């Protein structure tokens, strides 16, 4: 059993599971299926039925029933508030469905597959116009009046102190010195003075799909969305979408463009602006901690993990040089 199959204890073929999904959702005649081999948590695959493509998310075993229901509600809330994201399918009013196959029950979410690629697969960052669109859409998302139950995410900036204390022993050399400094600064932030909102938590190159035909952008994967300080989303997106390691001269311009577009919808407070650099550094520190943890404890030597580790290391040094 490989690492992806073990996430849901898959004990049948992917095709058999796909056929069961087609039947449960009444999608029509099964044609093909393909595993998506990126991502860290759930089991995602592409299903084609009656010449239409779907994205199927089978939620990982570590998630409780309550977590699965909460996760689904988050994605549905985004759709209902007209955020640009894929349509989620329902069966008898339920967006989260339970499918049993070979005595194993899978928690399933089915949505439209956008005919396009994420920016990671494209091997590029969003251009200036796309950055503006993403920033404005993110501001709209953060303004949604929705406070879902908290879901703990090991990668989330808000959990930096806990993850630092549990995993900093894995970090050595200059990375350790820099992250120690970020930790001291992060402890000084008064979270109660920050504006809270519905945050995606992971608007990065793998979670924005660019449609092939129209170029329209879609947010995907709300599995770590929460009610948190909204500059969590700002920090994550600035780091991942604006830090062009191959064109460092453009970084400050791209970051300022993103912030200006965001503020055209929802202005930041003075305290948020004051704390932003610390959140940027904390995000990069968390990227280093979690990718190192994946590498050393979970034997994850994937290209994706190595790429994010490198970006975290180089990005942390850039952020600490006060890019914005």
Steps between C-alpha positions, in 0.01 A plus 500: 500500500659832396481822700202637307292181535580480870338840558157338459597131544399436140448123473357489148606640164462869428276403210264308730478798734437729202218280374344506848519880502336517156214282622448687829503844335317383184779645283443257213725244336852475643774569245833550679672612820841630603664560838627853573847450645552833672382627837567388854177375657195373312462255209402691185429363155353598164194312383350510149140390446276564197775720353502734803793540742467512878740545789437250778638558848505200733570641845793355690448255786657728759207740464214448744138487381450847643811630322376360170163671541667827600740483206211447258304789648797730438515420129123532467506840673753630248285378209182648645671839539599506132872451557664372183529130584375171350136396538443231766248225426236379744297186545166542679617834637832362629831632370703248703408143410599162645574220254569146619703264283656169606404568863687833500312829520634808319402861574454656156466851358445540124546825312548625148848455364621827356653440158833660573812481714617642830791743492735241649431264209533790256842576646424869536372765735189712434564810291414849626140495378445155648650611832245783517213259433623257766547775758151642447341154509690427821370820659145401405555158657638651822190723526257205503306488827573136578660362816550124461622282787878505531700236313863460601751527215867420560604748230288796615679815613262531794648176639860612465580504872376142558665358188824681581513352849429146374720495191778758526743223602484380138644829371874566500756758390407847377136402452474430874654837593263691270189310609587554868498875432166483320352308793598774746339768281184297443441457874469878534199531267165577663263281297195672650596823323486335158185485285365145472322354199434186300844408367589235243839451664675358194462719191823386338613390151350150539158630609418742219384348171527696175234389252650416162243659272408817691795556734252535789647427843342267756582445868507134603553293817336664802616219730698731731268802489414650838383810682833671567683832464455587134866593455567126520365481144686815401832363631462156341409643161764771501770245577393237252368709210725806512844370601648439156835343587612534137419870476567655839489854363125461443410362844432826681295630209291182485437504874392864502273438199333210684450701819358799310251278315394331826453838670282624213242257639593487871760743645750371757528659843821667618563212740451242223758683289737509795469124555504393137875449469503277809218290352692475173806376686290262711348348188842437350622358831200265513571390143855406599384322816224298335688405182795393717261302719351336190848414375648364823200344674276400210774415248350746252769565241259613227589777258209704635626480858858584400379796295296641789792450740732694271243776454454522877872530564565762234175680570571532872828674427330737257220587743747568778667751270181708526371467146181693578 
